[in-house]
Amino acid sequence: LLTHLLFSSRFNWSELNPLGLWGRTHGLQTENSEFLLEGMPFRILGGSMHYFRVPREYWEDRMLKMRACGLNTLTTYVPWNLHEKERGKFDFSKNLDLLSYPQTALSGNTPPWRGGGLSNTFPLLLFPSWLLQDPEMKLRTTYKGFTEAVDAYFDRLMRVVVPFQASTILSLSLGYKKGGPIIAVQVENEYGSYNKDPNYMNYIKMALLNRGIVELLMTSDNKNGLSFGLVEGALATVNFQKLEPGLLKYLDTVQKDQPKMVMEYWTGWFDNWGGPHYVFDADEMGNTVESILKAGASINLYMFHGGTNFGFMSGALEADEYKSDVTSYDYDAVLTEAGDYTSKFFKLRQLFSMVIGQPLPLPPMIESKASYGAILLHQYISLWDVLPALVQPIKSEIPVNMENLHLNDSIGQPYGYVLYETVIFGGGHLHSRDHVRDRAQV
């Protein structure tokens, strides 16, 4: 489950300090065509950074660079497949420590945000593999097997999220009286492009509300999916890279007298195996961001810092054809995968500084990189030679999908590769019948 969390701040640096953020009584609200934060007009200048794509040792460094660029809001996804790898067993530790992520943004080691918080997105996209053990599973619908899993996940996740809302009274055990950094929650992510169940969006919205979410709800879609991804009671926002004429005005046709928000302004794009590194011109990006701001809209840069798809987390794009993504999530973003500055950073810093009308903090120094030199391998063994010693083969008359293999305490295999072998006694044709959902080499 992915979700956008918005952690944000006001334009006046001096009004709030990290402890002062916890004294709020009102989070992000809408009034006519503008946002209000604590009752004051507020323009969201946001940037996306996913905690699970960045080693936690670098969280603070990237947040400092975000502030130095002039941003006042941090957004992140929340990955269901990482937090609940096994059904009923949840992990919010180490690099998945969602509780520490907003605390890092508000720690005493970093200068205070200018008065906002964090925005969270719970779009249900990154699913745990065990869902597919149900042969009838219908993802992102109100199918009972799916909603039961969502409910159980939300029961646990909201114990982390709810206390950190801007308008919520915190437990005394946290050491705060009320008010946290979370100012908005996104119900789903680009569901209008999926649109398989007309009852689904309302179900997810109510699942959030019934578990104590009180902050502003949002949806997020590209132009083609905008009208199909709406749900009553949530602010619709739009995603794009190039600003088509009339695109922002189109928002007014689906919701009247509401602030305009570009939830995902794509600063670059991800790369596919076998293709070139995607590059989006910095000047074109800067001009488009300036046009968005001149139109009075708020903006979130997707991505400000992309980071890395660790392990087998890269995923794939399947539209007209299947394209697997590379391990890097550099995204040609404002910061590189290593956290270094790009020309986009300095163009945006100059633009946001003029919008804010105040000097920005100096950009932090770039951390030095290690050089490990060449490594000479003196011995190696072929994977094929070692396979018989690794695991006993599972025998079946028909192929079994990896999620249903009797491995890992019966949770199956969530990622990686499976080797299927058979003996053929005659000629014929091999047909996949479109059952290959990722990549197969025969």
Buried (B, 14 or more C-beta within 10 A) or exposed (E): BBBBBBBBBBBEBEBBEBEEBBEBEBBBBBEEEBBBBBEEEBBBBBBBBBBBBBBBEBBBBBBBBBBBBBBBBBBBBBBBBBBBBBEEEBEBEEBBBBBBBBBBBBBEEBBBBBBBBBBBBBBBBBBBBBBBBBEEBBBBBBBEBBBEBBEBBBEBBBBBBBBBBBBBEBEEEEEBEBBBBBBBBBBBBBBBBBBEBEEBBBBBBEBBBEBEBBBBBBBBBBBEBBBBBBBEEBBBBBBBBEBEEEBBEBBEEBBEEBBBBBBBBBBBBBBBEEEEEEEBEBEEBBBBBBEBBEBEBBBBBBBBBBBBBBEEBBBBEEEEEEBBBBBBBBBBBBBBBEBEBBEBBBBBBEBBBEBBEEEBBEBBEEEEEEEEEEEEEEEEEEEEEEEEEEEEEEEEEEEBBBBBBEBEEEBBBBEEEEEEEEEEEEEEEEEEEEEEEEEEEE
